[in-house]
C-alpha cells in the first residue's frame, strides 16, 4: 500500500506539473503580441541567443558533415553506389541531423543560458520588483526571449545543414575523389524542397518552441537560491533533450510515413 501511495503521489505530482507548464505556455503566448510592440527587446535576444550560438553550430555542422561523408562513402562504395553520397548526406542533414542536433546544441548552450539568467533575476528579486511596479515579467522578460528562440532555431538548423553539406563535399570531392557533378546533380534531383527541406524547417520550429519554453519555465519557476538555479539548469538540458527526441519521432512518423 505504501508503494502504491508513493506511485500515485508521484503521478499526481507529474500531472500537476504538466498542467502548470501548460498554463505557463498559454500565458506566454498571450504575452507575445505586447512584446512585439517592443521589438528592440526581441532584437537584443536574437543576438544573444542566435548570433552567440553560431560558432558551435558551424563547428558542429562541419564536423558532422565530415564524419557523415566518410561513413556513408565506406557503406555505399561496397554496393557500387558511391555516386549517391551527396543525396544520402543531404537527406540525412535536412530531415534529421540538422534539426535534431541543432536543437540539442541549442538546449545545451542557449537553453541553459536562458534558465540561469531568469533564475538569477528571480533570485535577485528583479522579477518581484517588476511585479511590484505593475510590469508584467512575461511581456518584458519572457516573451522576447521566447520569440527570439523560436525565430533563431530554424535559422541555426539551416546553417547547420548548409555547413554540413559543404563539409561533406570537401571530404567526398576534394579528399576521396567522388565526382563533383554526380555529388551535386543527384542531390538536386533527389531532394524535394517542400517535403524534405520544408519538413526539416517545421521540425526546427517545433524544437525551438520546446527548448525555449522548457528553458523559460525552468528559470521562472526555480527556487530563488543558487542551488535551485543550478538544479533548474540541469533540468532544462534533460527535459528539453528528451522532449526533442520524443517529438522528433512523432513528427517523423507524421511527415514521412506516406510516400
C-alpha positions in Angstrom: 0.0 0.0 0.0 2.9 2.4 0.8 4.3 1.7 -2.7 1.0 2.3 -4.4 0.6 5.5 -2.5 4.1 6.7 -3.4 3.5 5.9 -7.1 0.1 7.7 -7.0 1.7 10.7 -5.4 4.4 10.8 -8.0 2.0 10.5 -10.9 -0.2 13.3 -9.4 2.8 15.5 -9.0 3.8 14.9 -12.6 0.3 15.7 -13.8 0.2 18.8 -11.7 3.5 20.0 -13.1 2.3 19.3 -16.7 -0.8 21.3 -16.1 1.1 24.2 -14.5 3.5 24.2 -17.5 0.6 24.2 -19.9 -0.9 27.3 -18.3 2.5 28.9 -18.3 2.8 28.3 -22.1 -0.7 29.7 -22.7 0.1 32.9 -20.7 3.4 33.2 -22.5 1.6 33.1 -25.9 -0.8 35.7 -24.7 2.1 38.0 -23.8 3.7 37.7 -27.3 1.6 40.5 -29.1 2.5 43.1 -26.4 6.2 42.1 -26.7 6.2 42.6 -30.5 5.4 46.3 -29.8 8.9 46.5 -28.2 10.7 44.8 -31.0 14.1 46.1 -29.9 13.9 43.7 -27.0 13.5 40.8 -29.4 16.5 42.0 -31.5 18.7 42.0 -28.4 17.6 38.5 -27.5 18.1 37.3 -31.1 21.7 38.5 -30.9 22.2 36.8 -27.5 20.5 33.5 -28.5 21.2 33.3 -32.2 24.5 35.1 -33.0 26.3 33.7 -30.0 25.3 30.2 -30.9 26.6 30.4 -34.4 30.2 29.3 -33.6 29.2 26.0 -32.0 26.6 25.4 -34.8 29.1 25.9 -37.6 31.8 23.9 -35.9 29.5 21.0 -35.1 27.8 21.1 -38.6 31.2 20.9 -40.3 32.3 18.0 -38.1 29.1 16.1 -38.7 29.4 16.6 -42.5 33.0 15.3 -42.4 32.1 12.2 -40.5 28.8 11.5 -42.3 30.6 11.7 -45.7 33.2 9.2 -44.6 30.8 6.8 -43.0 28.3 6.9 -45.9 31.1 6.5 -48.5 32.5 3.4 -46.9 29.0 1.9 -46.8 27.9 2.9 -50.3 31.1 2.0 -52.1 30.6 -1.6 -51.1 27.5 -1.8 -53.2 28.8 0.4 -56.0 26.6 3.3 -55.1 29.2 5.9 -54.2 27.5 8.4 -56.6 24.5 8.5 -54.2 26.7 10.0 -51.4 25.5 13.6 -51.9 21.8 12.6 -51.8 22.2 10.5 -48.7 24.1 13.2 -46.9 21.7 15.9 -47.8 18.6 13.9 -46.8 20.2 12.9 -43.5 21.1 16.5 -42.7 17.9 18.4 -43.7 15.5 15.8 -42.5 17.0 14.6 -39.2 20.5 15.6 -38.1 20.2 19.3 -38.9 17.1 20.0 -36.8 17.8 17.4 -34.0 21.5 18.1 -33.4 20.8 21.9 -33.6 18.1 21.5 -31.0 20.3 19.5 -28.7 23.1 22.1 -29.0 20.6 24.9 -28.6 19.3 23.3 -25.3 22.8 22.9 -24.0 24.0 26.4 -25.0 21.1 28.9 -25.2 18.6 27.0 -23.1 20.9 26.8 -20.0 21.8 30.4 -20.5 18.1 31.4 -20.5 17.3 29.4 -17.4 20.3 30.7 -15.5 19.6 34.3 -16.5 16.0 34.2 -15.5 16.7 32.2 -12.4 19.3 34.7 -11.2 16.8 37.5 -11.9 14.4 35.7 -9.7 17.0 35.1 -7.0 17.9 38.8 -7.1 14.2 39.7 -6.7 14.2 41.5 -10.0 11.1 39.6 -11.1 9.3 40.5 -7.9 10.3 44.2 -8.3 8.8 44.2 -11.8 5.5 42.8 -10.4 5.5 45.5 -7.7 5.9 48.2 -10.3 3.0 46.7 -12.3 5.3 45.5 -15.1 4.3 42.0 -16.4 7.6 40.0 -16.4 6.1 37.7 -19.1 5.8 40.6 -21.5 9.0 42.3 -20.5 11.3 39.3 -19.9 9.9 36.0 -21.1 8.1 36.8 -24.3 11.0 38.5 -26.1 13.2 35.5 -25.3 10.5 33.1 -26.5 10.2 34.9 -29.8 13.9 35.1 -30.3 14.3 31.4 -29.6 11.6 30.3 -31.9 13.0 32.5 -34.7 16.6 31.6 -34.2 16.2 27.8 -34.1 15.2 27.3 -37.8 17.9 29.7 -39.0 20.5 27.8 -36.9 19.2 24.5 -38.2 19.5 25.8 -41.8 23.1 26.9 -41.1 23.9 23.6 -39.6 22.6 21.7 -42.6 24.4 24.0 -45.1 27.8 23.8 -43.5 27.3 20.0 -43.0 26.7 19.6 -46.8 29.7 21.8 -47.5 31.8 19.7 -45.1 30.6 16.5 -46.8 31.5 18.0 -50.2 35.1 18.8 -49.0 35.6 15.2 -47.8 33.8 13.5 -50.7 35.1 15.5 -53.6 38.4 17.0 -52.5 39.7 14.2 -50.3 38.1 11.0 -51.6 37.7 11.9 -55.2 34.0 11.5 -55.8 32.8 13.2 -59.0 31.6 16.7 -58.2 29.0 16.6 -60.9 27.4 13.5 -59.5 27.6 14.8 -56.0 25.6 17.9 -56.7 23.3 16.7 -59.6 21.9 13.7 -57.8 21.4 15.7 -54.7 19.4 18.4 -56.6 17.3 15.8 -58.4 16.6 13.7 -55.3 15.8 16.4 -52.7 12.3 17.9 -52.6 12.2 21.5 -51.3 8.8 21.2 -49.6 8.8 17.5 -48.5 12.4 17.4 -47.3 13.7 20.9 -46.6 10.3 22.2 -45.6 9.6 19.4 -43.2 13.0 19.8 -41.7 12.2 23.5 -41.0 8.9 22.6 -39.4 10.8 20.3 -37.1 13.3 23.0 -36.2 10.4 25.4 -35.5 8.7 22.8 -33.2 12.0 22.1 -31.4 12.6 25.8 -31.0 9.3 26.2 -29.2 10.0 23.2 -27.0 13.5 24.1 -26.0 12.7 27.8 -25.4 9.6 27.1 -23.3 11.3 24.5 -21.2 14.2 26.9 -20.5 12.0 29.8 -19.6 9.7 27.7 -17.5 12.5 26.1 -15.5 14.1 29.5 -14.9 10.9 31.2 -14.0 9.7 28.5 -11.6 13.1 27.8 -10.0 13.8 28.2 -6.3 15.4 31.6 -5.6 18.6 30.0 -4.4 22.0 29.2 -6.1 21.3 25.5 -5.7 17.8 26.0 -7.2 19.2 27.8 -10.2 21.9 25.1 -10.8 19.3 22.3 -10.5 16.9 24.1 -12.9 19.7 24.5 -15.4 20.3 20.7 -15.3 16.6 20.0 -15.7 16.5 22.3 -18.7 19.0 20.2 -20.6 17.5 16.9 -19.6 13.8 17.7 -20.2 14.4 19.7 -23.4 16.7 17.0 -24.9 14.2 14.1 -24.1 11.3 16.2 -25.4 13.1 16.9 -28.7 13.9 13.3 -29.2 10.3 12.2 -28.5 8.8 14.9 -30.7 11.2 14.0 -33.5 9.8 10.5 -33.6 6.2 11.8 -33.6 6.9 14.4 -36.4 8.9 11.9 -38.5 6.0 9.4 -38.3 3.6 12.1 -39.4 5.7 13.6 -42.1 7.4 10.7 -43.8 5.1 7.7 -43.1 3.4 8.0 -46.6 5.2 8.4 -49.9 
